[in-house]
Amino acid sequence: LHEIKIGFIQGFHSFLIGTKPNSQNSCAKHLKFLKLLMNLAVANGYIQYNTLTTYKVVRETVEVDFLNHDELQKIINFNTEIKRFERTRDSFLFGCFTGLAYIDIKTLRKEHLQTDAEGRIWIIKKRVKTGIVSRIPLLPMAKLLLDKYKDWPGDMVMPIQDATDVNENLKDIATLCGINKRLTFHTSRHTFASTVTLANNISLEVIAKMMGHTNTRMTTRYAKLVDQAIAEQMDKIAEKLEGDYFILPSSVHELLVIPDN
């Protein structure tokens, strides 16, 4: 602990980003853990000062891909006789239409499914990562996938594979579907926030509740407002402006006329 000085930290950072190699944000994550460890050492009296407090690592802004409507339709239409591809596709689509992360689908059990008085099926489950409860009414696609695997042995809802296998399969599926994007399972969560919900005018507050976020600031990292959603909402304003909401001039020439009063 006493040997961890600025020179050591700079060397460790260079090792992470060069020898391994890690991205800048991965380096920031590892150094954050080291900083936490050093703070514990200070709290326990092993060292007097945490040298990492003066070492700043700037995180890079990363644009995470999501599937647009046409790309998502390609995944839905993807047919295969290879069982591992089929199960990967189904679990990925379940993530796209529920917003659940990989680990939350892996730990999803039948006890987390509830039916309300109107017959809606809900997923009510604490997120493994944060412990925050997600409350998600199931969309038709998610219901179809549940029905497909309702007789699956055990209490698992979806037969999801190991994370490494799923992501490898998704790369192959993306290639076979002609999707030129880096597809990982986490793409499904971004797709739910962007294409499935926000593009259909679901509010950020509602999306945050379904995704198990504590505030909408966290949700905005996932929800990329697509042009179609912007255009549709602006079209609605345009319709109001052309109606009785404002009295608009009938032409440019009328607009240029300055009234005497």
PASEBA-1860 file (N, C-alpha, C; in nm, 3 decimals):
! residues 261
1> LHEIKIGF> 0.082/-0.121/0.000/0.000/0.000/0.000/0.086/0.127/0.000 ~ 0.194/0.125/0.074/0.281/0.243/0.080/0.354/0.266/-0.052 ~ 0.366/0.164/-0.135/0.435/0.177/-0.262/0.344/0.231/-0.374 ~ 0.215/0.245/-0.345/0.122/0.294/-0.448/0.128/0.446/-0.451 ~ 0.220/0.497/-0.531/0.236/0.641/-0.550/0.186/0.678/-0.691 ~ 0.196/0.804/-0.727/0.148/0.851/-0.856/0.217/0.777/-0.972 ~ 0.348/0.753/-0.958/0.421/0.682/-1.063/0.367/0.541/-1.084 ~ 0.335/0.473/-0.974/0.278/0.338/-0.984/0.142/0.342/-1.054
9> IQGFHSFL> 0.060/0.440/-1.017/-0.075/0.451/-1.074/-0.067/0.481/-1.223 ~ 0.025/0.570/-1.262/0.043/0.601/-1.405/0.089/0.477/-1.481 ~ 0.178/0.400/-1.421/0.225/0.277/-1.483/0.114/0.173/-1.495 ~ 0.031/0.165/-1.390/-0.082/0.071/-1.391/-0.182/0.110/-1.500 ~ -0.206/0.241/-1.513/-0.297/0.291/-1.617/-0.242/0.256/-1.755 ~ -0.114/0.277/-1.775/-0.051/0.245/-1.904/-0.058/0.096/-1.933 ~ -0.041/0.014/-1.829/-0.051/-0.131/-1.843/-0.192/-0.172/-1.886 ~ -0.294/-0.111/-1.822/-0.432/-0.145/-1.853/-0.469/-0.108/-1.997
17> IGTKPNSQ> -0.424/0.010/-2.041/-0.466/0.060/-2.171/-0.376/0.012/-2.285 ~ -0.254/-0.033/-2.250/-0.160/-0.074/-2.354/-0.138/-0.223/-2.361 ~ -0.102/-0.285/-2.251/-0.066/-0.427/-2.250/-0.188/-0.516/-2.262 ~ -0.299/-0.480/-2.196/-0.414/-0.569/-2.190/-0.484/-0.594/-2.325 ~ -0.531/-0.502/-2.405/-0.556/-0.361/-2.373/-0.701/-0.340/-2.332 ~ -0.726/-0.236/-2.254/-0.860/-0.197/-2.213/-0.896/-0.063/-2.277 ~ -1.023/-0.034/-2.282/-1.067/0.098/-2.327/-1.044/0.198/-2.213 ~ -1.057/0.326/-2.246/-1.041/0.430/-2.144/-1.143/0.414/-2.032
25> NSCAKHLK> -1.266/0.379/-2.067/-1.370/0.365/-1.964/-1.349/0.243/-1.877 ~ -1.293/0.136/-1.935/-1.259/0.018/-1.854/-1.147/0.052/-1.756 ~ -1.049/0.130/-1.802/-0.942/0.175/-1.713/-0.999/0.257/-1.598 ~ -1.094/0.345/-1.629/-1.157/0.427/-1.525/-1.227/0.340/-1.422 ~ -1.289/0.232/-1.469/-1.359/0.141/-1.378/-1.261/0.072/-1.284 ~ -1.151/0.020/-1.339/-1.052/-0.050/-1.256/-0.986/0.045/-1.156 ~ -0.955/0.166/-1.202/-0.892/0.264/-1.111/-0.990/0.310/-1.004 ~ -1.117/0.310/-1.036/-1.219/0.344/-0.936/-1.220/0.239/-0.824
33> FLKLLMNL> -1.209/0.111/-0.862/-1.203/0.005/-0.762/-1.078/0.017/-0.675 ~ -0.965/0.051/-0.741/-0.840/0.069/-0.666/-0.853/0.187/-0.569 ~ -0.919/0.293/-0.614/-0.941/0.409/-0.528/-1.025/0.371/-0.406 ~ -1.127/0.289/-0.428/-1.210/0.242/-0.317/-1.128/0.161/-0.218 ~ -1.043/0.074/-0.270/-0.956/-0.007/-0.185/-0.863/0.081/-0.101 ~ -0.807/0.184/-0.165/-0.717/0.276/-0.095/-0.792/0.356/0.013 ~ -0.915/0.394/-0.016/-0.995/0.464/0.086/-1.022/0.376/0.207 ~ -1.045/0.247/0.182/-1.063/0.154/0.293/-0.935/0.141/0.376
41> AVANGYIQ> -0.822/0.144/0.306/-0.693/0.136/0.376/-0.672/0.259/0.464 ~ -0.712/0.377/0.413/-0.702/0.499/0.494/-0.795/0.491/0.615 ~ -0.919/0.443/0.591/-1.017/0.434/0.699/-0.970/0.340/0.810 ~ -0.893/0.237/0.772/-0.845/0.140/0.870/-0.709/0.176/0.928 ~ -0.654/0.288/0.885/-0.529/0.336/0.942/-0.404/0.270/0.888 ~ -0.415/0.197/0.777/-0.296/0.132/0.718/-0.206/0.234/0.649 ~ -0.269/0.335/0.587/-0.196/0.445/0.524/-0.265/0.575/0.564 ~ -0.194/0.686/0.549/-0.251/0.814/0.592/-0.320/0.889/0.479
49> YNTLTTYK> -0.282/0.860/0.354/-0.333/0.941/0.244/-0.353/0.853/0.120 ~ -0.462/0.878/0.048/-0.491/0.805/-0.075/-0.441/0.886/-0.194 ~ -0.333/0.841/-0.256/-0.273/0.915/-0.366/-0.362/0.919/-0.491 ~ -0.459/0.829/-0.498/-0.547/0.826/-0.615/-0.644/0.944/-0.619 ~ -0.659/1.015/-0.507/-0.752/1.129/-0.505/-0.705/1.240/-0.599 ~ -0.576/1.247/-0.629/-0.524/1.351/-0.718/-0.510/1.304/-0.863 ~ -0.544/1.177/-0.889/-0.530/1.122/-1.023/-0.668/1.110/-1.087 ~ -0.693/1.188/-1.189/-0.824/1.192/-1.252/-0.820/1.119/-1.387
57> VVRETVEV> -0.920/1.037/-1.407/-0.934/0.966/-1.534/-1.067/1.010/-1.596 ~ -1.061/1.072/-1.713/-1.181/1.123/-1.779/-1.246/1.010/-1.858 ~ -1.374/0.989/-1.833/-1.449/0.887/-1.907/-1.490/0.940/-2.043 ~ -1.482/0.854/-2.142/-1.523/0.891/-2.277/-1.673/0.864/-2.296 ~ -1.739/0.951/-2.370/-1.880/0.931/-2.402/-1.890/0.824/-2.510 ~ -1.969/0.720/-2.482/-1.983/0.608/-2.575/-2.126/0.604/-2.628 ~ -2.139/0.605/-2.760/-2.270/0.591/-2.822/-2.299/0.442/-2.839 ~ -2.397/0.393/-2.765/-2.429/0.251/-2.769/-2.536/0.227/-2.874
65> DFLNHDEL> -2.516/0.125/-2.956/-2.610/0.094/-3.063/-2.741/0.039/-3.010 ~ -2.846/0.068/-3.082/-2.974/0.001/-3.061/-3.029/-0.035/-3.198 ~ -3.123/-0.127/-3.202/-3.182/-0.168/-3.329/-3.298/-0.075/-3.364 ~ -3.302/-0.029/-3.489/-3.418/0.047/-3.533/-3.531/-0.050/-3.568 ~ -3.642/0.004/-3.614/-3.760/-0.079/-3.639/-3.731/-0.189/-3.742 ~ -3.667/-0.154/-3.853/-3.642/-0.252/-3.959/-3.544/-0.360/-3.914 ~ -3.442/-0.321/-3.838/-3.344/-0.419/-3.789/-3.406/-0.513/-3.688 ~ -3.492/-0.459/-3.602/-3.561/-0.544/-3.505/-3.652/-0.643/-3.577
73> QKIINFNT> -3.716/-0.598/-3.683/-3.803/-0.686/-3.761/-3.723/-0.799/-3.825 ~ -3.601/-0.770/-3.867/-3.514/-0.874/-3.924/-3.485/-0.983/-3.821 ~ -3.461/-0.944/-3.696/-3.436/-1.043/-3.590/-3.561/-1.125/-3.565 ~ -3.678/-1.059/-3.564/-3.803/-1.131/-3.543/-3.826/-1.232/-3.654 ~ -3.793/-1.194/-3.777/-3.816/-1.282/-3.893/-3.707/-1.386/-3.913 ~ -3.601/-1.380/-3.835/-3.487/-1.471/-3.853/-3.527/-1.614/-3.816 ~ -3.520/-1.703/-3.913/-3.553/-1.844/-3.891/-3.426/-1.927/-3.902 ~ -3.414/-2.025/-3.815/-3.296/-2.110/-3.814/-3.330/-2.246/-3.755
81> EIKRFERT> -3.260/-2.348/-3.802/-3.276/-2.483/-3.745/-3.171/-2.510/-3.639 ~ -3.080/-2.415/-3.618/-2.975/-2.431/-3.517/-3.034/-2.388/-3.382 ~ -3.045/-2.479/-3.289/-3.114/-2.454/-3.164/-3.049/-2.343/-3.082 ~ -2.916/-2.334/-3.081/-2.851/-2.231/-3.000/-2.880/-2.091/-3.056 ~ -2.891/-2.081/-3.189/-2.928/-1.954/-3.249/-3.074/-1.919/-3.217 ~ -3.159/-2.020/-3.222/-3.301/-1.998/-3.194/-3.322/-1.948/-3.051 ~ -3.255/-2.011/-2.956/-3.271/-1.971/-2.815/-3.208/-1.835/-2.789 ~ -3.096/-1.808/-2.854/-3.034/-1.677/-2.841/-3.125/-1.569/-2.897
89> RDSFLFGC> -3.181/-1.594/-3.016/-3.275/-1.498/-3.077/-3.393/-1.472/-2.984 ~ -3.450/-1.579/-2.927/-3.569/-1.564/-2.843/-3.540/-1.488/-2.715 ~ -3.428/-1.519/-2.650/-3.394/-1.449/-2.526/-3.359/-1.303/-2.554 ~ -3.295/-1.278/-2.669/-3.262/-1.141/-2.709/-3.390/-1.062/-2.734 ~ -3.485/-1.121/-2.807/-3.611/-1.054/-2.834/-3.690/-1.030/-2.704 ~ -3.681/-1.123/-2.612/-3.748/-1.105/-2.483/-3.690/-0.983/-2.411 ~ -3.557/-0.963/-2.424/-3.495/-0.844/-2.367/-3.538/-0.718/-2.438 ~ -3.555/-0.726/-2.573/-3.597/-0.610/-2.651/-3.737/-0.564/-2.613
97> FTGLAYID> -3.823/-0.657/-2.573/-3.963/-0.623/-2.547/-3.997/-0.618/-2.398 ~ -3.895/-0.635/-2.312/-3.917/-0.618/-2.167/-3.819/-0.519/-2.106 ~ -3.703/-0.499/-2.169/-3.601/-0.409/-2.113/-3.517/-0.473/-2.005 ~ -3.536/-0.602/-1.979/-3.459/-0.669/-1.875/-3.315/-0.695/-1.920 ~ -3.221/-0.677/-1.828/-3.081/-0.707/-1.856/-3.060/-0.859/-1.859 ~ -2.944/-0.900/-1.909/-2.914/-1.044/-1.922/-2.932/-1.117/-1.789 ~ -2.871/-1.066/-1.682/-2.875/-1.137/-1.554/-3.015/-1.141/-1.496 ~ -3.099/-1.040/-1.529/-3.236/-1.039/-1.478/-3.323/-1.140/-1.551
105> IKTLRKEH> -3.294/-1.164/-1.680/-3.365/-1.271/-1.752/-3.317/-1.407/-1.704 ~ -3.189/-1.419/-1.679/-3.132/-1.546/-1.633/-3.190/-1.587/-1.497 ~ -3.220/-1.488/-1.413/-3.274/-1.517/-1.280/-3.426/-1.501/-1.272 ~ -3.491/-1.477/-1.387/-3.636/-1.460/-1.390/-3.704/-1.595/-1.367 ~ -3.797/-1.597/-1.273/-3.870/-1.718/-1.240/-4.020/-1.694/-1.252 ~ -4.097/-1.801/-1.254/-4.242/-1.790/-1.271/-4.306/-1.711/-1.157 ~ -4.242/-1.711/-1.042/-4.296/-1.636/-0.928/-4.292/-1.485/-0.951 ~ -4.210/-1.440/-1.046/-4.200/-1.298/-1.077/-4.308/-1.251/-1.174
113> LQTDAEGR> -4.391/-1.343/-1.223/-4.499/-1.310/-1.316/-4.630/-1.300/-1.239 ~ -4.699/-1.188/-1.255/-4.825/-1.166/-1.187/-4.930/-1.117/-1.286 ~ -5.056/-1.154/-1.263/-5.167/-1.113/-1.348/-5.257/-1.018/-1.270 ~ -5.288/-0.902/-1.329/-5.373/-0.805/-1.259/-5.520/-0.831/-1.289 ~ -5.608/-0.747/-1.235/-5.753/-0.767/-1.246/-5.802/-0.757/-1.390 ~ -5.729/-0.683/-1.476/-5.768/-0.669/-1.616/-5.708/-0.778/-1.705 ~ -5.634/-0.871/-1.644/-5.577/-0.981/-1.720/-5.439/-0.955/-1.777 ~ -5.380/-0.838/-1.746/-5.244/-0.810/-1.792/-5.143/-0.893/-1.713
121> IWIIKKRV> -5.043/-0.942/-1.784/-4.934/-1.014/-1.718/-4.821/-0.915/-1.692 ~ -4.773/-0.911/-1.569/-4.666/-0.820/-1.529/-4.543/-0.899/-1.486 ~ -4.426/-0.844/-1.516/-4.303/-0.888/-1.451/-4.275/-0.791/-1.338 ~ -4.269/-0.841/-1.217/-4.237/-0.760/-1.100/-4.118/-0.826/-1.031 ~ -4.002/-0.765/-1.046/-3.878/-0.829/-1.002/-3.773/-0.724/-0.966 ~ -3.698/-0.753/-0.861/-3.584/-0.667/-0.827/-3.470/-0.691/-0.924 ~ -3.407/-0.582/-0.971/-3.290/-0.596/-1.056/-3.174/-0.650/-0.975 ~ -3.101/-0.744/-1.032/-2.987/-0.803/-0.963/-2.880/-0.698/-0.936
129> KTGIVSRI> -2.859/-0.607/-1.032/-2.750/-0.509/-1.023/-2.776/-0.405/-0.913 ~ -2.899/-0.357/-0.901/-2.927/-0.243/-0.811/-3.023/-0.274/-0.698 ~ -3.101/-0.381/-0.711/-3.202/-0.410/-0.610/-3.330/-0.329/-0.629 ~ -3.334/-0.242/-0.732/-3.454/-0.163/-0.760/-3.556/-0.251/-0.830 ~ -3.683/-0.237/-0.792/-3.789/-0.321/-0.850/-3.827/-0.269/-0.988 ~ -3.827/-0.359/-1.086/-3.880/-0.330/-1.220/-4.024/-0.380/-1.227 ~ -4.112/-0.299/-1.282/-4.253/-0.336/-1.299/-4.287/-0.319/-1.448 ~ -4.304/-0.432/-1.515/-4.316/-0.430/-1.661/-4.440/-0.509/-1.705
137> PLLPMAKL> -4.541/-0.441/-1.761/-4.652/-0.514/-1.825/-4.605/-0.572/-1.957 ~ -4.637/-0.698/-1.982/-4.581/-0.767/-2.098/-4.650/-0.726/-2.227 ~ -4.568/-0.700/-2.329/-4.616/-0.674/-2.464/-4.644/-0.807/-2.534 ~ -4.723/-0.805/-2.643/-4.761/-0.930/-2.710/-4.643/-1.020/-2.748 ~ -4.532/-0.962/-2.798/-4.417/-1.043/-2.837/-4.359/-1.118/-2.717 ~ -4.350/-1.049/-2.604/-4.297/-1.114/-2.483/-4.390/-1.227/-2.437 ~ -4.521/-1.207/-2.452/-4.616/-1.312/-2.414/-4.599/-1.435/-2.503 ~ -4.579/-1.412/-2.634/-4.559/-1.524/-2.726/-4.437/-1.607/-2.687
145> LLDKYKDW> -4.330/-1.537/-2.648/-4.207/-1.607/-2.608/-4.228/-1.685/-2.479 ~ -4.305/-1.628/-2.386/-4.336/-1.700/-2.262/-4.415/-1.827/-2.293 ~ -4.513/-1.815/-2.382/-4.594/-1.932/-2.418/-4.509/-2.039/-2.485 ~ -4.412/-1.995/-2.565/-4.326/-2.091/-2.636/-4.248/-2.180/-2.540 ~ -4.206/-2.121/-2.427/-4.121/-2.196/-2.333/-4.193/-2.227/-2.202 ~ -4.326/-2.227/-2.205/-4.401/-2.250/-2.081/-4.379/-2.390/-2.024 ~ -4.344/-2.486/-2.110/-4.320/-2.624/-2.064/-4.172/-2.653/-2.046 ~ -4.089/-2.548/-2.047/-3.944/-2.569/-2.028/-3.919/-2.626/-1.888
153> PGDMVMPI> -3.833/-2.728/-1.876/-3.809/-2.791/-1.745/-3.757/-2.690/-1.642 ~ -3.800/-2.710/-1.518/-3.754/-2.623/-1.409/-3.839/-2.498/-1.400 ~ -3.786/-2.402/-1.325/-3.862/-2.280/-1.297/-3.817/-2.162/-1.380 ~ -3.719/-2.182/-1.470/-3.672/-2.073/-1.555/-3.779/-2.035/-1.656 ~ -3.789/-1.905/-1.684/-3.887/-1.857/-1.781/-3.833/-1.862/-1.922 ~ -3.703/-1.827/-1.939/-3.639/-1.828/-2.070/-3.513/-1.913/-2.064 ~ -3.489/-1.999/-2.165/-3.369/-2.084/-2.165/-3.247/-2.008/-2.217 ~ -3.194/-1.920/-2.137/-3.084/-1.833/-2.181/-2.950/-1.899/-2.155
161> QDATDVNE> -2.857/-1.885/-2.250/-2.725/-1.947/-2.239/-2.629/-1.857/-2.162 ~ -2.505/-1.903/-2.146/-2.402/-1.821/-2.082/-2.380/-1.695/-2.164 ~ -2.343/-1.587/-2.093/-2.333/-1.456/-2.157/-2.236/-1.456/-2.275 ~ -2.121/-1.522/-2.260/-2.023/-1.526/-2.369/-2.079/-1.596/-2.492 ~ -2.149/-1.707/-2.471/-2.209/-1.781/-2.582/-2.317/-1.698/-2.651 ~ -2.399/-1.630/-2.569/-2.506/-1.548/-2.625/-2.449/-1.439/-2.716 ~ -2.346/-1.369/-2.670/-2.289/-1.260/-2.748/-2.220/-1.310/-2.875 ~ -2.157/-1.428/-2.867/-2.097/-1.486/-2.987/-2.205/-1.523/-3.089
169> NLKDIATL> -2.314/-1.581/-3.038/-2.425/-1.618/-3.127/-2.488/-1.494/-3.191 ~ -2.499/-1.386/-3.113/-2.559/-1.263/-3.165/-2.476/-1.203/-3.278 ~ -2.344/-1.216/-3.269/-2.259/-1.169/-3.380/-2.293/-1.242/-3.508 ~ -2.308/-1.374/-3.498/-2.341/-1.453/-3.616/-2.481/-1.419/-3.668 ~ -2.575/-1.401/-3.576/-2.712/-1.367/-3.615/-2.716/-1.233/-3.686 ~ -2.641/-1.136/-3.634/-2.636/-1.004/-3.697/-2.583/-1.014/-3.840 ~ -2.480/-1.096/-3.860/-2.423/-1.115/-3.994/-2.524/-1.181/-4.087 ~ -2.592/-1.284/-4.037/-2.690/-1.356/-4.120/-2.810/-1.269/-4.153
177> CGINKRLT> -2.842/-1.173/-4.066/-2.956/-1.083/-4.089/-2.917/-0.959/-4.167 ~ -2.788/-0.942/-4.195/-2.742/-0.824/-4.268/-2.746/-0.698/-4.184 ~ -2.726/-0.713/-4.053/-2.726/-0.597/-3.963/-2.581/-0.558/-3.936 ~ -2.543/-0.440/-3.980/-2.404/-0.395/-3.968/-2.385/-0.317/-3.838 ~ -2.408/-0.382/-3.727/-2.389/-0.322/-3.595/-2.328/-0.425/-3.502 ~ -2.257/-0.374/-3.401/-2.200/-0.464/-3.300/-2.312/-0.505/-3.203 ~ -2.362/-0.626/-3.222/-2.477/-0.672/-3.146/-2.431/-0.748/-3.022 ~ -2.471/-0.700/-2.905/-2.451/-0.772/-2.779/-2.587/-0.783/-2.710
185> FHTSRHTF> -2.592/-0.861/-2.605/-2.722/-0.877/-2.539/-2.771/-0.745/-2.481 ~ -2.677/-0.659/-2.440/-2.718/-0.532/-2.380/-2.784/-0.440/-2.483 ~ -2.761/-0.469/-2.613/-2.829/-0.393/-2.718/-2.981/-0.405/-2.704 ~ -3.027/-0.518/-2.652/-3.172/-0.538/-2.636/-3.231/-0.437/-2.538 ~ -3.157/-0.406/-2.434/-3.206/-0.309/-2.335/-3.215/-0.169/-2.394 ~ -3.115/-0.133/-2.475/-3.118/-0.004/-2.544/-3.230/0.000/-2.647 ~ -3.255/-0.113/-2.713/-3.362/-0.119/-2.813/-3.499/-0.101/-2.747 ~ -3.517/-0.161/-2.631/-3.643/-0.144/-2.557/-3.664/0.002/-2.522
193> ASTVTLAN> -3.559/0.067/-2.473/-3.571/0.206/-2.430/-3.593/0.300/-2.546 ~ -3.536/0.268/-2.662/-3.540/0.360/-2.776/-3.651/0.326/-2.874 ~ -3.639/0.213/-2.942/-3.728/0.179/-3.052/-3.865/0.131/-3.005 ~ -3.868/0.051/-2.899/-3.994/-0.010/-2.855/-4.079/0.087/-2.775 ~ -4.018/0.167/-2.689/-4.098/0.251/-2.599/-4.092/0.399/-2.635 ~ -3.972/0.459/-2.633/-3.962/0.603/-2.654/-4.011/0.644/-2.792 ~ -3.980/0.565/-2.894/-4.025/0.596/-3.030/-4.176/0.586/-3.043 ~ -4.242/0.521/-2.948/-4.387/0.511/-2.946/-4.448/0.601/-2.840
201> NISLEVIA> -4.373/0.707/-2.808/-4.422/0.816/-2.722/-4.449/0.775/-2.577 ~ -4.378/0.673/-2.529/-4.383/0.641/-2.386/-4.290/0.739/-2.313 ~ -4.335/0.796/-2.204/-4.257/0.899/-2.135/-4.134/0.839/-2.067 ~ -4.033/0.924/-2.047/-3.910/0.880/-1.980/-3.939/0.832/-1.839 ~ -4.036/0.893/-1.771/-4.069/0.853/-1.634/-4.120/0.709/-1.630 ~ -4.206/0.675/-1.726/-4.260/0.538/-1.732/-4.151/0.439/-1.769 ~ -4.067/0.476/-1.867/-3.958/0.388/-1.908/-3.862/0.363/-1.791 ~ -3.832/0.469/-1.715/-3.741/0.455/-1.600/-3.798/0.357/-1.498
209> KMMGHTNT> -3.929/0.362/-1.475/-3.991/0.271/-1.378/-3.981/0.126/-1.426 ~ -4.007/0.105/-1.556/-4.001/-0.031/-1.608/-3.859/-0.086/-1.608 ~ -3.760/0.002/-1.632/-3.623/-0.044/-1.640/-3.554/-0.050/-1.504 ~ -3.626/-0.011/-1.399/-3.568/-0.018/-1.265/-3.468/0.090/-1.236 ~ -3.484/0.207/-1.298/-3.397/0.321/-1.271/-3.456/0.407/-1.160 ~ -3.368/0.473/-1.086/-3.415/0.558/-0.977/-3.457/0.696/-1.026 ~ -3.408/0.737/-1.145/-3.446/0.866/-1.201/-3.431/0.861/-1.353 ~ -3.487/0.961/-1.420/-3.485/0.963/-1.566/-3.348/0.998/-1.622
217> RMTTRYAK> -3.259/1.055/-1.539/-3.123/1.086/-1.586/-3.051/0.958/-1.628 ~ -3.073/0.851/-1.552/-3.013/0.723/-1.588/-3.075/0.667/-1.717 ~ -3.204/0.691/-1.735/-3.274/0.637/-1.851/-3.228/0.703/-1.980 ~ -3.194/0.831/-1.974/-3.153/0.902/-2.096/-3.027/0.844/-2.157 ~ -2.947/0.772/-2.079/-2.828/0.708/-2.136/-2.867/0.595/-2.230 ~ -2.982/0.534/-2.204/-3.029/0.424/-2.287/-3.122/0.472/-2.397 ~ -3.209/0.567/-2.363/-3.315/0.606/-2.455/-3.263/0.708/-2.556 ~ -3.231/0.663/-2.673/-3.187/0.750/-2.780/-3.311/0.793/-2.859
225> LVDQAIAE> -3.345/0.919/-2.852/-3.468/0.966/-2.916/-3.450/0.963/-3.067 ~ -3.519/0.873/-3.131/-3.502/0.856/-3.275/-3.577/0.965/-3.350 ~ -3.533/0.989/-3.475/-3.589/1.097/-3.556/-3.739/1.081/-3.578 ~ -3.784/0.957/-3.590/-3.925/0.934/-3.617/-4.011/0.986/-3.503 ~ -3.967/0.962/-3.378/-4.043/1.008/-3.263/-4.047/1.160/-3.258 ~ -3.933/1.222/-3.289/-3.928/1.369/-3.291/-4.023/1.422/-3.397 ~ -4.017/1.362/-3.517/-4.100/1.409/-3.628/-4.248/1.394/-3.597 ~ -4.287/1.281/-3.538/-4.428/1.258/-3.508/-4.481/1.359/-3.408
233> QMDKIAEK> -4.401/1.388/-3.306/-4.447/1.483/-3.206/-4.452/1.624/-3.263 ~ -4.358/1.660/-3.349/-4.362/1.791/-3.413/-4.478/1.801/-3.512 ~ -4.513/1.691/-3.577/-4.629/1.690/-3.667/-4.757/1.720/-3.590 ~ -4.766/1.668/-3.469/-4.885/1.695/-3.387/-4.895/1.844/-3.353 ~ -4.780/1.905/-3.324/-4.780/2.049/-3.296/-4.818/2.126/-3.422 ~ -4.767/2.081/-3.538/-4.799/2.147/-3.665/-4.949/2.143/-3.693 ~ -5.012/2.028/-3.663/-5.157/2.016/-3.683/-5.233/2.114/-3.595 ~ -5.186/2.131/-3.471/-5.252/2.226/-3.381/-5.236/2.369/-3.432
241> LEGDYFIL> -5.115/2.399/-3.481/-5.088/2.533/-3.530/-5.171/2.566/-3.655 ~ -5.199/2.462/-3.736/-5.280/2.483/-3.856/-5.428/2.487/-3.825 ~ -5.466/2.450/-3.704/-5.606/2.452/-3.663/-5.642/2.584/-3.596 ~ -5.715/2.573/-3.485/-5.764/2.692/-3.415/-5.673/2.735/-3.302 ~ -5.558/2.667/-3.287/-5.470/2.698/-3.175/-5.412/2.840/-3.189 ~ -5.369/2.874/-3.311/-5.328/3.010/-3.345/-5.399/3.050/-3.474 ~ -5.420/3.179/-3.493/-5.470/3.229/-3.621/-5.348/3.268/-3.704 ~ -5.316/3.187/-3.805/-5.196/3.206/-3.883/-5.225/3.281/-4.012
249> PSSVHELL> -5.130/3.357/-4.064/-5.148/3.422/-4.194/-5.161/3.317/-4.303 ~ -5.235/3.349/-4.408/-5.261/3.252/-4.515/-5.148/3.242/-4.615 ~ -5.056/3.342/-4.617/-4.946/3.339/-4.712/-4.828/3.417/-4.658 ~ -4.714/3.402/-4.727/-4.594/3.477/-4.689/-4.618/3.626/-4.705 ~ -4.690/3.663/-4.812/-4.716/3.806/-4.837/-4.798/3.867/-4.723 ~ -4.893/3.791/-4.675/-4.974/3.840/-4.564/-4.890/3.852/-4.437 ~ -4.794/3.760/-4.424/-4.707/3.764/-4.307/-4.620/3.888/-4.308 ~ -4.584/3.934/-4.431/-4.494/4.051/-4.442/-4.567/4.184/-4.424
257> VIPDN> -4.698/4.183/-4.430/-4.775/4.306/-4.416/-4.774/4.349/-4.270 ~ -4.731/4.469/-4.245/-4.728/4.522/-4.108/-4.856/4.601/-4.085 ~ -4.941/4.557/-3.993/-5.068/4.628/-3.969/-5.042/4.770/-3.915 ~ -5.136/4.862/-3.949/-5.122/5.002/-3.906/-5.126/5.017/-3.755 ~ -5.208/4.932/-3.690/-5.223/4.946/-3.545/-5.133/4.850/-3.471
END
